[in-house]
Amino acid sequence: MSARLRLLAVGTRMPGWVQEGFEDYRKRLPRDCALELREIALARRGADVARGVRDEGEALLAALDDDEFVVALEVGGRMLSTPDLATRLGSWRDEGQRVAFLVGGPEGLAEACRARAREQWSLSRLTLPHPLVRILLAEQLYRAWSLLAGHPYHR
């Protein structure tokens, strides 16, 4: 079986180093754990920040498929170890699960996105730049896969 992994991230026109870093780890993942990126445009910024976050949230939710298992990446979410992530990835792969990871914009995720998520994860207690989260998530998924595959990268 295989897992379908999608990263839905707010923000377009990332710097080259972000695109290259994400792409490097995305390409390393095997077909049975392929990772796709879908960028969502930032909402127009103005005086009403809350409306912008809501608009971004609506766009993220519209990009989801009904059967996807949704994971919101949030600084206050649950932290996983590499073995924990590998176990989750292995289960998703073995079950043929479709998984979507949601990353909000500079103001964070809309409440509706957090409500739709089955899980909330944190990559760090530090607040990370949203472009960097793309690379970290791809790298951690590759690291988890390498642990499952017995590949030496995970050490």
KOLMIDREN-346208 format. One record per residue: x negated, y, z negated of N, C-alpha, C, O, CB in turn; residue number from 1. Coordinates in Angstrom, 1 decimal, padded with zeros to 4 digits. Glycine has a CB too. Example, Ala and Ser with C-alpha at 12.3 -4.5 7.8 and 13.67 -1.06 7.14 Angstrom:
REM residues 2
[[-013.2, -005.7, -007.8], [-012.3, -004.5, -007.8], [-013.2, -003.3, -007.8], [-014.2, -003.3, -008.5], [-011.3, -004.5, -009.0], 1]
[[-012.8, -002.2, -007.1], [-013.7, -001.1, -007.1], [-012.9, 000.0, -007.9], [-013.4, 001.1, -008.0], [-014.1, -000.6, -005.7], 2]
END
This chain:
REM residues 155
[[-000.8, -001.2, 000.0], [000.0, 000.0, 000.0], [-000.9, 001.2, 000.0], [-002.1, 001.1, -000.1], [001.0, 000.0, -001.2], 1]
[[-000.3, 002.4, 000.1], [-001.0, 003.6, 000.0], [-000.2, 004.7, -000.6], [001.1, 004.7, -000.6], [-001.4, 004.0, 001.5], 2]
[[-000.9, 005.7, -001.2], [-000.2, 006.8, -001.8], [-000.3, 008.0, -000.8], [-001.3, 008.1, -000.1], [-000.9, 007.2, -003.1], 3]
[[000.8, 008.8, -000.7], [000.7, 010.0, 000.1], [000.6, 011.1, -000.9], [001.5, 011.4, -001.7], [002.0, 010.1, 001.0], 4]
[[-000.5, 011.8, -000.8], [-000.8, 012.9, -001.8], [-000.8, 014.2, -001.0], [-001.4, 014.4, 000.0], [-002.2, 012.7, -002.5], 5]
[[000.0, 015.2, -001.6], [000.0, 016.5, -001.0], [-000.3, 017.5, -002.0], [000.3, 017.5, -003.1], [001.4, 016.7, -000.3], 6]
[[-001.1, 018.5, -001.6], [-001.3, 019.7, -002.5], [-000.6, 020.8, -001.9], [-000.9, 021.2, -000.7], [-002.8, 020.0, -002.6], 7]
[[000.4, 021.3, -002.6], [001.2, 022.5, -002.1], [000.7, 023.7, -003.0], [000.9, 023.7, -004.2], [002.7, 022.3, -002.3], 8]
[[000.0, 024.6, -002.3], [-000.7, 025.7, -003.0], [-000.3, 027.0, -002.5], [-000.3, 027.2, -001.3], [-002.2, 025.5, -002.9], 9]
[[000.0, 028.0, -003.4], [000.3, 029.3, -003.0], [-001.0, 030.0, -002.6], [-002.0, 030.0, -003.3], [001.0, 030.1, -004.1], 10]
[[-001.0, 030.7, -001.5], [-002.2, 031.4, -001.0], [-002.6, 030.9, 000.4], [-002.7, 029.7, 000.6], [-003.3, 031.3, -002.0], 11]
[[-002.9, 031.8, 001.2], [-003.4, 031.5, 002.6], [-004.7, 032.3, 002.8], [-005.1, 033.1, 002.0], [-002.4, 031.8, 003.7], 12]
[[-005.4, 032.0, 003.9], [-006.6, 032.7, 004.2], [-007.6, 032.7, 003.1], [-008.1, 033.7, 002.6], [-006.3, 034.2, 004.5], 13]
[[-008.0, 031.4, 002.7], [-009.0, 031.2, 001.7], [-010.4, 031.5, 002.2], [-010.6, 031.4, 003.4], [-008.9, 029.8, 001.1], 14]
[[-011.3, 031.9, 001.4], [-012.7, 032.1, 001.8], [-013.2, 030.7, 002.4], [-012.7, 029.7, 002.0], [-013.6, 032.5, 000.6], 15]
[[-014.2, 030.8, 003.2], [-014.8, 029.7, 003.9], [-015.3, 028.6, 002.9], [-015.1, 027.4, 003.1], [-015.9, 030.1, 004.7], 16]
[[-015.9, 029.1, 001.8], [-016.4, 028.1, 000.8], [-015.3, 027.3, 000.2], [-015.5, 026.1, -000.2], [-017.2, 028.8, -000.3], 17]
[[-014.1, 027.8, 000.0], [-013.0, 027.1, -000.5], [-012.5, 026.1, 000.5], [-012.3, 024.9, 000.2], [-011.8, 028.1, -000.9], 18]
[[-012.3, 026.5, 001.7], [-011.9, 025.5, 002.8], [-012.9, 024.4, 003.0], [-012.5, 023.2, 003.1], [-011.7, 026.3, 004.1], 19]
[[-014.2, 024.7, 003.0], [-015.2, 023.7, 003.2], [-015.3, 022.8, 002.0], [-015.4, 021.6, 002.2], [-016.6, 024.4, 003.3], 20]
[[-015.2, 023.3, 000.8], [-015.2, 022.4, -000.4], [-014.0, 021.5, -000.5], [-014.2, 020.3, -000.7], [-015.3, 023.3, -001.7], 21]
[[-012.8, 022.0, -000.3], [-011.7, 021.2, -000.2], [-011.8, 020.1, 000.9], [-011.5, 018.9, 000.6], [-010.4, 022.0, 000.0], 22]
[[-012.1, 020.5, 002.0], [-012.2, 019.6, 003.2], [-013.2, 018.5, 003.0], [-013.0, 017.4, 003.4], [-012.5, 020.4, 004.5], 23]
[[-014.3, 018.9, 002.3], [-015.4, 017.9, 002.1], [-014.8, 016.7, 001.3], [-015.0, 015.5, 001.6], [-016.6, 018.5, 001.3], 24]
[[-014.1, 017.0, 000.2], [-013.6, 015.9, -000.6], [-012.3, 015.3, 000.0], [-012.1, 014.1, -000.1], [-013.2, 016.4, -002.0], 25]
[[-011.5, 016.0, 000.7], [-010.4, 015.5, 001.4], [-010.8, 014.4, 002.4], [-010.2, 013.4, 002.5], [-009.6, 016.6, 002.1], 26]
[[-011.9, 014.7, 003.1], [-012.4, 013.8, 004.1], [-013.0, 012.5, 003.5], [-013.0, 011.5, 004.2], [-013.4, 014.4, 005.0], 27]
[[-013.4, 012.6, 002.3], [-014.0, 011.4, 001.7], [-013.0, 010.4, 001.2], [-013.3, 009.2, 001.1], [-014.9, 011.9, 000.5], 28]
[[-011.8, 010.9, 000.9], [-010.7, 010.0, 000.5], [-010.3, 009.0, 001.6], [-010.2, 009.4, 002.7], [-009.5, 010.8, 000.0], 29]
[[-010.1, 007.8, 001.2], [-009.7, 006.8, 002.3], [-008.3, 007.0, 002.7], [-007.5, 007.7, 002.0], [-010.0, 005.4, 001.7], 30]
[[-007.9, 006.3, 003.7], [-006.6, 006.4, 004.2], [-005.5, 006.0, 003.2], [-004.4, 006.6, 003.2], [-006.4, 005.5, 005.5], 31]
[[-005.8, 005.1, 002.3], [-004.8, 004.7, 001.3], [-004.6, 005.7, 000.2], [-003.7, 005.5, -000.7], [-005.1, 003.3, 000.8], 32]
[[-005.4, 006.8, 000.2], [-005.2, 007.8, -000.8], [-005.4, 009.2, -000.1], [-006.0, 010.1, -000.6], [-006.2, 007.7, -002.0], 33]
[[-004.9, 009.3, 001.1], [-005.1, 010.5, 001.9], [-004.5, 011.7, 001.2], [-003.4, 011.6, 000.6], [-004.5, 010.4, 003.3], 34]
[[-005.1, 012.9, 001.3], [-004.7, 014.1, 000.7], [-004.5, 015.2, 001.8], [-005.3, 015.4, 002.6], [-005.7, 014.7, -000.3], 35]
[[-003.3, 015.8, 001.7], [-002.9, 016.8, 002.7], [-002.7, 018.1, 001.9], [-002.3, 018.1, 000.8], [-001.6, 016.4, 003.4], 36]
[[-003.0, 019.2, 002.6], [-002.9, 020.5, 002.0], [-001.8, 021.3, 002.8], [-001.8, 021.3, 004.0], [-004.2, 021.3, 002.0], 37]
[[-000.9, 021.9, 002.0], [000.2, 022.7, 002.6], [000.1, 024.1, 001.9], [000.3, 024.1, 000.7], [001.6, 022.1, 002.5], 38]
[[-000.3, 025.1, 002.6], [-000.4, 026.4, 002.0], [000.9, 027.2, 002.1], [001.7, 027.1, 003.1], [-001.5, 027.2, 002.7], 39]
[[001.3, 027.9, 001.0], [002.5, 028.7, 000.9], [002.0, 030.1, 000.8], [001.2, 030.5, 000.0], [003.4, 028.2, -000.3], 40]
[[002.7, 031.0, 001.6], [002.3, 032.4, 001.6], [002.6, 033.0, 000.3], [003.6, 032.8, -000.4], [003.0, 033.1, 002.7], 41]
[[001.7, 033.9, -000.1], [001.9, 034.7, -001.3], [003.1, 035.6, -001.1], [003.3, 036.1, 000.0], [000.7, 035.6, -001.7], 42]
[[003.9, 035.8, -002.1], [005.1, 036.7, -002.0], [004.5, 038.1, -002.0], [003.4, 038.4, -002.5], [006.1, 036.5, -003.2], 43]
[[005.3, 039.0, -001.4], [004.9, 040.4, -001.3], [004.8, 040.9, -002.8], [005.7, 040.7, -003.6], [005.9, 041.3, -000.5], 44]
[[003.7, 041.6, -003.0], [003.5, 042.1, -004.4], [004.0, 043.5, -004.4], [003.8, 044.4, -003.6], [002.0, 042.1, -004.7], 45]
[[004.7, 043.8, -005.5], [005.3, 045.1, -005.7], [005.5, 045.3, -007.2], [004.8, 044.6, -008.0], [006.6, 045.3, -004.9], 46]
[[006.4, 046.1, -007.5], [006.7, 046.3, -008.9], [007.4, 045.1, -009.6], [007.2, 045.0, -010.8], [007.6, 047.5, -009.1], 47]
[[008.0, 044.3, -008.9], [008.8, 043.2, -009.5], [008.0, 041.9, -009.3], [008.2, 041.1, -008.4], [010.2, 043.0, -008.8], 48]
[[007.0, 041.7, -010.2], [006.2, 040.5, -010.2], [007.0, 039.2, -010.4], [006.8, 038.2, -009.7], [005.1, 040.6, -011.3], 49]
[[008.0, 039.2, -011.3], [008.8, 038.1, -011.6], [009.5, 037.6, -010.3], [009.6, 036.4, -010.0], [009.9, 038.4, -012.7], 50]
[[010.0, 038.5, -009.5], [010.7, 038.2, -008.2], [009.7, 037.5, -007.3], [010.0, 036.6, -006.6], [011.3, 039.4, -007.6], 51]
[[008.5, 038.0, -007.2], [007.4, 037.4, -006.4], [007.1, 036.0, -006.8], [007.0, 035.1, -005.9], [006.1, 038.2, -006.5], 52]
[[007.0, 035.7, -008.1], [006.8, 034.4, -008.6], [008.0, 033.5, -008.2], [007.8, 032.3, -007.8], [006.6, 034.4, -010.1], 53]
[[009.2, 034.0, -008.4], [010.4, 033.2, -008.0], [010.4, 032.9, -006.5], [010.7, 031.8, -006.1], [011.7, 034.0, -008.4], 54]
[[010.1, 033.9, -005.7], [010.0, 033.7, -004.2], [009.0, 032.6, -003.9], [009.3, 031.7, -003.0], [009.7, 035.0, -003.5], 55]
[[007.8, 032.6, -004.5], [006.8, 031.6, -004.2], [007.3, 030.3, -004.7], [007.1, 029.3, -004.0], [005.5, 032.0, -005.0], 56]
[[008.0, 030.2, -005.8], [008.5, 029.0, -006.4], [009.6, 028.4, -005.4], [009.6, 027.2, -005.2], [009.1, 029.2, -007.7], 57]
[[010.4, 029.2, -004.9], [011.4, 028.7, -003.9], [010.8, 028.2, -002.7], [011.2, 027.1, -002.2], [012.4, 029.9, -003.5], 58]
[[009.7, 028.8, -002.2], [009.0, 028.3, -001.0], [008.3, 027.0, -001.4], [008.3, 026.0, -000.5], [008.0, 029.3, -000.6], 59]
[[007.7, 026.8, -002.5], [007.1, 025.6, -002.9], [008.2, 024.4, -003.0], [008.0, 023.4, -002.5], [006.4, 025.7, -004.3], 60]
[[009.3, 024.7, -003.7], [010.3, 023.7, -003.8], [010.9, 023.3, -002.4], [011.3, 022.2, -002.2], [011.5, 024.2, -004.7], 61]
[[011.1, 024.3, -001.5], [011.6, 024.0, -000.2], [010.6, 023.1, 000.6], [011.1, 022.4, 001.5], [011.8, 025.3, 000.6], 62]
[[009.3, 023.1, 000.3], [008.3, 022.3, 001.0], [008.3, 020.9, 000.4], [007.7, 020.0, 001.1], [007.0, 023.0, 000.8], 63]
[[008.9, 020.6, -000.7], [008.9, 019.3, -001.3], [009.9, 018.4, -000.6], [011.0, 018.8, -000.1], [009.3, 019.3, -002.8], 64]
[[009.6, 017.1, -000.5], [010.5, 016.1, -000.1], [011.2, 015.6, -001.3], [010.7, 015.6, -002.4], [009.8, 014.9, 000.7], 65]
[[012.5, 015.1, -001.1], [013.3, 014.7, -002.3], [012.7, 013.6, -003.1], [012.8, 013.5, -004.3], [014.6, 014.3, -001.8], 66]
[[011.9, 012.7, -002.4], [011.4, 011.5, -003.1], [010.0, 011.7, -003.7], [009.4, 010.7, -004.1], [011.4, 010.3, -002.2], 67]
[[009.5, 012.9, -003.6], [008.1, 013.1, -004.1], [008.1, 013.2, -005.6], [008.9, 013.8, -006.3], [007.5, 014.3, -003.5], 68]
[[007.1, 012.6, -006.2], [006.7, 012.7, -007.6], [006.0, 014.0, -007.7], [004.9, 014.1, -007.1], [005.9, 011.4, -008.2], 69]
[[006.5, 014.9, -008.5], [005.9, 016.3, -008.6], [005.0, 016.4, -009.8], [005.5, 016.2, -010.9], [006.9, 017.3, -008.5], 70]
[[003.8, 016.9, -009.6], [002.9, 017.3, -010.7], [002.6, 018.7, -010.6], [002.0, 019.2, -009.6], [001.6, 016.4, -010.6], 71]
[[002.9, 019.5, -011.6], [002.6, 020.9, -011.7], [001.2, 021.1, -012.4], [001.0, 020.5, -013.5], [003.7, 021.7, -012.4], 72]
[[000.3, 021.8, -011.7], [-001.0, 022.1, -012.3], [-000.8, 023.4, -013.1], [-000.6, 024.5, -012.6], [-002.1, 022.2, -011.3], 73]
[[-000.9, 023.3, -014.4], [-000.7, 024.4, -015.4], [-001.8, 024.3, -016.5], [-002.2, 023.3, -016.9], [000.7, 024.3, -016.0], 74]
[[-002.3, 025.5, -016.8], [-003.3, 025.6, -017.9], [-002.8, 024.9, -019.2], [-003.6, 024.4, -019.9], [-003.7, 027.0, -018.1], 75]
[[-001.5, 025.0, -019.5], [-001.0, 024.4, -020.7], [-000.6, 022.9, -020.5], [000.0, 022.4, -021.5], [000.1, 025.2, -021.2], 76]
[[-000.8, 022.3, -019.4], [-000.4, 021.0, -019.1], [-001.3, 019.9, -019.9], [-002.2, 020.3, -020.6], [-000.4, 020.7, -017.7], 77]
[[-001.0, 018.7, -019.7], [-001.7, 017.6, -020.3], [-003.0, 017.4, -019.6], [-003.1, 017.4, -018.4], [-000.9, 016.3, -020.2], 78]
[[-004.1, 017.2, -020.4], [-005.4, 017.0, -019.8], [-005.6, 015.5, -019.7], [-005.2, 014.7, -020.6], [-006.5, 017.6, -020.7], 79]
[[-006.2, 015.0, -018.6], [-006.4, 013.6, -018.3], [-007.9, 013.4, -018.3], [-008.7, 014.3, -017.8], [-005.8, 013.2, -017.0], 80]
[[-008.3, 012.2, -018.7], [-009.7, 011.8, -018.4], [-009.8, 011.2, -017.0], [-008.8, 011.0, -016.4], [-010.2, 010.8, -019.5], 81]
[[-011.0, 011.0, -016.5], [-011.2, 010.4, -015.2], [-010.6, 009.0, -015.2], [-009.9, 008.7, -014.2], [-012.7, 010.3, -014.9], 82]
[[-010.8, 008.2, -016.2], [-010.1, 006.9, -016.2], [-008.6, 007.0, -016.2], [-007.9, 006.2, -015.5], [-010.6, 006.0, -017.4], 83]
[[-008.1, 007.9, -016.9], [-006.6, 008.1, -016.9], [-006.1, 008.5, -015.5], [-005.1, 007.9, -015.0], [-006.2, 009.2, -017.9], 84]
[[-006.8, 009.4, -014.9], [-006.4, 009.8, -013.5], [-006.6, 008.6, -012.6], [-005.7, 008.4, -011.7], [-007.3, 011.0, -013.0], 85]
[[-007.6, 007.8, -012.7], [-007.8, 006.7, -011.8], [-006.7, 005.7, -012.0], [-006.2, 005.1, -011.0], [-009.1, 006.0, -012.2], 86]
[[-006.2, 005.5, -013.2], [-005.1, 004.6, -013.5], [-003.8, 005.1, -012.8], [-003.1, 004.4, -012.2], [-004.8, 004.5, -015.0], 87]
[[-003.6, 006.4, -012.9], [-002.4, 007.1, -012.3], [-002.5, 006.9, -010.8], [-001.5, 006.5, -010.1], [-002.3, 008.6, -012.6], 88]
[[-003.7, 007.2, -010.2], [-003.9, 007.1, -008.8], [-003.7, 005.7, -008.3], [-003.1, 005.4, -007.2], [-005.3, 007.6, -008.4], 89]
[[-004.2, 004.7, -009.0], [-004.0, 003.3, -008.7], [-002.6, 002.9, -008.7], [-002.2, 002.2, -007.8], [-004.8, 002.4, -009.6], 90]
[[-001.8, 003.4, -009.6], [-000.4, 003.0, -009.7], [000.3, 003.6, -008.5], [001.2, 003.0, -007.9], [000.2, 003.5, -011.0], 91]
[[000.0, 004.9, -008.2], [000.7, 005.6, -007.1], [000.4, 004.8, -005.8], [001.3, 004.6, -005.0], [000.3, 007.0, -007.0], 92]
[[-000.9, 004.5, -005.6], [-001.3, 003.8, -004.4], [-000.6, 002.4, -004.3], [-000.1, 002.0, -003.3], [-002.8, 003.6, -004.4], 93]
[[-000.6, 001.6, -005.4], [000.0, 000.3, -005.4], [001.5, 000.3, -005.2], [002.1, -000.6, -004.6], [-000.3, -000.4, -006.7], 94]
[[002.2, 001.4, -005.6], [003.6, 001.6, -005.5], [004.0, 002.3, -004.2], [005.2, 002.4, -003.9], [004.2, 002.3, -006.7], 95]
[[003.0, 002.8, -003.4], [003.3, 003.5, -002.2], [004.0, 004.8, -002.5], [004.8, 005.3, -001.8], [004.2, 002.7, -001.3], 96]
[[003.6, 005.4, -003.7], [004.3, 006.6, -004.1], [003.9, 007.9, -003.3], [002.7, 008.0, -002.8], [003.9, 006.9, -005.6], 97]
[[004.8, 008.8, -003.2], [004.5, 010.1, -002.6], [004.4, 011.1, -003.7], [005.3, 011.2, -004.5], [005.7, 010.5, -001.6], 98]
[[003.3, 011.8, -003.8], [003.0, 012.7, -004.9], [002.7, 014.1, -004.3], [001.9, 014.2, -003.4], [001.8, 012.2, -005.7], 99]
[[003.3, 015.1, -005.0], [003.0, 016.5, -004.6], [002.4, 017.2, -005.8], [003.1, 017.2, -006.9], [004.3, 017.2, -004.1], 100]
[[001.3, 017.8, -005.7], [000.7, 018.7, -006.7], [001.0, 020.1, -006.4], [000.8, 020.6, -005.3], [-000.9, 018.4, -006.8], 101]
[[001.5, 020.8, -007.3], [001.9, 022.2, -007.1], [000.9, 023.2, -007.8], [000.7, 023.0, -009.0], [003.3, 022.5, -007.6], 102]
[[000.4, 024.1, -007.1], [-000.5, 025.2, -007.6], [000.2, 026.5, -007.3], [000.4, 026.8, -006.1], [-001.9, 025.0, -007.0], 103]
[[000.4, 027.3, -008.3], [001.0, 028.6, -008.1], [000.0, 029.6, -007.6], [-001.1, 029.3, -007.4], [001.7, 029.1, -009.4], 104]
[[000.5, 030.8, -007.5], [-000.3, 032.0, -007.1], [-001.0, 032.6, -008.3], [-001.0, 032.0, -009.4], [000.5, 033.0, -006.3], 105]
[[-001.5, 033.8, -008.2], [-002.2, 034.5, -009.3], [-001.3, 034.7, -010.5], [-001.9, 034.8, -011.6], [-002.6, 035.9, -008.8], 106]
[[000.0, 034.8, -010.4], [000.9, 035.0, -011.5], [001.4, 033.6, -012.1], [002.2, 033.6, -013.0], [002.0, 035.9, -011.1], 107]
[[001.0, 032.5, -011.5], [001.4, 031.2, -012.0], [002.6, 030.6, -011.2], [003.0, 031.2, -010.2], [001.7, 031.3, -013.4], 108]
[[003.1, 029.5, -011.8], [004.2, 028.8, -011.2], [005.5, 029.3, -011.7], [005.6, 029.7, -012.8], [004.1, 027.3, -011.4], 109]
[[006.5, 029.3, -010.8], [007.9, 029.6, -011.2], [008.4, 028.6, -012.2], [008.0, 027.4, -012.1], [008.8, 029.8, -010.0], 110]
[[009.3, 029.0, -013.1], [009.9, 028.1, -014.0], [010.6, 026.9, -013.3], [010.6, 025.8, -013.8], [010.9, 028.8, -014.9], 111]
[[011.2, 027.2, -012.2], [011.9, 026.2, -011.4], [011.0, 025.1, -010.9], [011.4, 023.9, -010.8], [012.6, 026.8, -010.2], 112]
[[009.7, 025.5, -010.6], [008.7, 024.5, -010.3], [008.3, 023.6, -011.4], [008.2, 022.4, -011.3], [007.5, 025.1, -009.7], 113]
[[008.1, 024.2, -012.6], [007.8, 023.4, -013.8], [009.0, 022.5, -014.1], [008.7, 021.4, -014.6], [007.5, 024.4, -015.0], 114]
[[010.2, 023.0, -013.9], [011.4, 022.1, -014.3], [011.5, 020.9, -013.3], [011.9, 019.9, -013.7], [012.6, 023.0, -014.2], 115]
[[011.1, 021.1, -012.0], [011.1, 020.0, -011.0], [010.1, 019.0, -011.2], [010.2, 017.9, -010.8], [011.1, 020.6, -009.6], 116]
[[009.0, 019.4, -011.9], [007.8, 018.6, -012.1], [008.1, 017.4, -013.0], [008.7, 017.6, -014.1], [006.6, 019.4, -012.5], 117]
[[007.6, 016.3, -012.7], [007.8, 015.1, -013.6], [006.6, 015.2, -014.7], [006.8, 014.6, -015.8], [007.7, 013.8, -012.8], 118]
[[005.5, 015.8, -014.3], [004.4, 015.9, -015.2], [003.7, 017.3, -015.0], [003.8, 017.9, -013.9], [003.3, 014.8, -015.0], 119]
[[003.1, 017.8, -016.0], [002.3, 019.0, -015.9], [000.9, 018.6, -016.4], [000.7, 018.1, -017.5], [002.9, 020.2, -016.8], 120]
[[-000.1, 019.0, -015.5], [-001.5, 018.7, -015.8], [-002.3, 019.9, -015.9], [-002.0, 020.9, -015.3], [-002.1, 017.7, -014.8], 121]
[[-003.3, 019.9, -016.7], [-004.3, 020.9, -016.8], [-005.7, 020.4, -016.3], [-006.1, 019.3, -016.8], [-004.4, 021.5, -018.2], 122]
[[-006.4, 021.1, -015.5], [-007.7, 020.7, -015.1], [-008.7, 021.2, -016.1], [-009.8, 020.7, -016.2], [-008.1, 021.2, -013.7], 123]
[[-008.3, 022.2, -016.9], [-009.2, 022.8, -017.9], [-008.3, 023.7, -018.8], [-007.3, 024.2, -018.3], [-010.4, 023.6, -017.3], 124]
[[-008.8, 023.9, -020.0], [-008.1, 024.9, -020.8], [-008.5, 026.3, -020.4], [-007.9, 027.3, -020.8], [-008.5, 024.7, -022.3], 125]
[[-009.5, 026.4, -019.6], [-009.9, 027.7, -019.0], [-008.9, 028.1, -017.9], [-008.4, 027.2, -017.3], [-011.4, 027.7, -018.5], 126]
[[-008.7, 029.3, -017.7], [-007.9, 029.8, -016.6], [-008.8, 029.8, -015.4], [-009.9, 030.5, -015.4], [-007.3, 031.2, -016.8], 127]
[[-008.5, 029.0, -014.4], [-009.3, 028.9, -013.2], [-008.8, 029.7, -012.0], [-007.6, 029.9, -011.9], [-009.5, 027.4, -012.8], 128]
[[-009.6, 030.2, -011.2], [-009.1, 030.9, -010.0], [-008.4, 029.9, -009.1], [-008.8, 028.7, -008.9], [-010.3, 031.5, -009.1], 129]
[[-007.2, 030.3, -008.6], [-006.4, 029.3, -007.9], [-007.1, 028.7, -006.7], [-006.9, 027.5, -006.4], [-005.2, 030.0, -007.4], 130]
[[-007.9, 029.4, -005.9], [-008.6, 028.8, -004.8], [-009.6, 027.6, -005.3], [-009.7, 026.6, -004.7], [-009.5, 029.8, -004.1], 131]
[[-010.2, 027.8, -006.5], [-011.1, 026.8, -007.0], [-010.3, 025.6, -007.4], [-010.9, 024.5, -007.4], [-011.8, 027.4, -008.2], 132]
[[-009.1, 025.7, -007.9], [-008.3, 024.6, -008.3], [-008.1, 023.6, -007.1], [-008.1, 022.4, -007.3], [-006.9, 025.0, -008.8], 133]
[[-008.0, 024.1, -005.9], [-007.9, 023.2, -004.7], [-009.1, 022.3, -004.6], [-009.0, 021.1, -004.4], [-007.8, 024.0, -003.4], 134]
[[-010.3, 022.8, -004.8], [-011.5, 022.0, -004.7], [-011.6, 021.1, -005.9], [-011.9, 019.9, -005.7], [-012.7, 022.9, -004.7], 135]
[[-011.3, 021.5, -007.1], [-011.4, 020.7, -008.3], [-010.4, 019.5, -008.2], [-010.8, 018.4, -008.5], [-011.2, 021.5, -009.5], 136]
[[-009.2, 019.8, -007.8], [-008.3, 018.7, -007.7], [-008.7, 017.7, -006.6], [-008.7, 016.5, -006.9], [-006.9, 019.2, -007.3], 137]
[[-009.2, 018.1, -005.5], [-009.6, 017.2, -004.4], [-010.8, 016.4, -004.9], [-010.9, 015.1, -004.7], [-010.0, 017.9, -003.1], 138]
[[-011.7, 017.0, -005.6], [-012.9, 016.3, -006.2], [-012.5, 015.3, -007.2], [-013.0, 014.2, -007.2], [-013.9, 017.3, -006.7], 139]
[[-011.6, 015.7, -008.1], [-011.2, 014.7, -009.2], [-010.4, 013.6, -008.6], [-010.5, 012.4, -009.1], [-010.3, 015.5, -010.2], 140]
[[-009.6, 013.8, -007.6], [-008.9, 012.6, -006.9], [-009.9, 011.7, -006.3], [-009.8, 010.5, -006.3], [-007.9, 013.2, -005.9], 141]
[[-011.0, 012.3, -005.6], [-012.0, 011.5, -005.0], [-012.8, 010.7, -006.1], [-013.1, 009.5, -006.0], [-013.0, 012.4, -004.2], 142]
[[-013.1, 011.4, -007.2], [-013.8, 010.7, -008.3], [-012.9, 009.6, -008.9], [-013.5, 008.5, -009.1], [-014.1, 011.8, -009.4], 143]
[[-011.6, 009.8, -009.0], [-010.8, 008.7, -009.5], [-010.7, 007.6, -008.6], [-010.8, 006.4, -009.0], [-009.3, 009.3, -009.8], 144]
[[-010.6, 007.9, -007.3], [-010.6, 006.8, -006.3], [-011.9, 006.0, -006.3], [-011.9, 004.8, -006.3], [-010.4, 007.4, -004.9], 145]
[[-013.1, 006.7, -006.5], [-014.4, 006.1, -006.5], [-014.5, 005.1, -007.7], [-015.1, 004.1, -007.6], [-015.5, 007.1, -006.5], 146]
[[-013.9, 005.5, -008.8], [-013.8, 004.6, -010.0], [-013.0, 003.3, -009.7], [-013.5, 002.2, -010.0], [-013.2, 005.3, -011.2], 147]
[[-011.9, 003.5, -009.0], [-011.1, 002.3, -008.7], [-011.8, 001.4, -007.7], [-011.7, 000.2, -007.7], [-009.7, 002.8, -008.0], 148]
[[-012.6, 002.0, -006.8], [-013.2, 001.3, -005.7], [-014.6, 000.7, -006.1], [-015.2, 000.0, -005.4], [-013.4, 002.2, -004.5], 149]
[[-015.0, 001.1, -007.4], [-016.3, 000.6, -007.8], [-017.5, 001.3, -007.1], [-018.6, 000.9, -007.1], [-016.5, -000.9, -007.5], 150]
[[-017.2, 002.5, -006.5], [-018.2, 003.3, -005.9], [-019.0, 004.1, -006.9], [-018.4, 004.5, -007.9], [-017.5, 004.3, -004.9], 151]
[[-020.3, 004.2, -006.8], [-021.1, 004.8, -007.8], [-020.9, 006.3, -008.0], [-021.4, 006.9, -009.0], [-022.5, 004.6, -007.5], 152]
[[-020.1, 007.0, -007.2], [-019.9, 008.5, -007.3], [-019.4, 008.8, -008.7], [-019.7, 009.9, -009.2], [-019.0, 009.0, -006.2], 153]
[[-018.5, 008.0, -009.2], [-017.8, 008.4, -010.4], [-018.7, 008.6, -011.6], [-018.3, 009.2, -012.6], [-016.7, 007.4, -010.7], 154]
[[-019.9, 008.1, -011.6], [-020.7, 008.2, -012.8], [-021.2, 009.6, -012.9], [-021.9, 009.9, -013.8], [-021.9, 007.3, -012.7], 155]
END
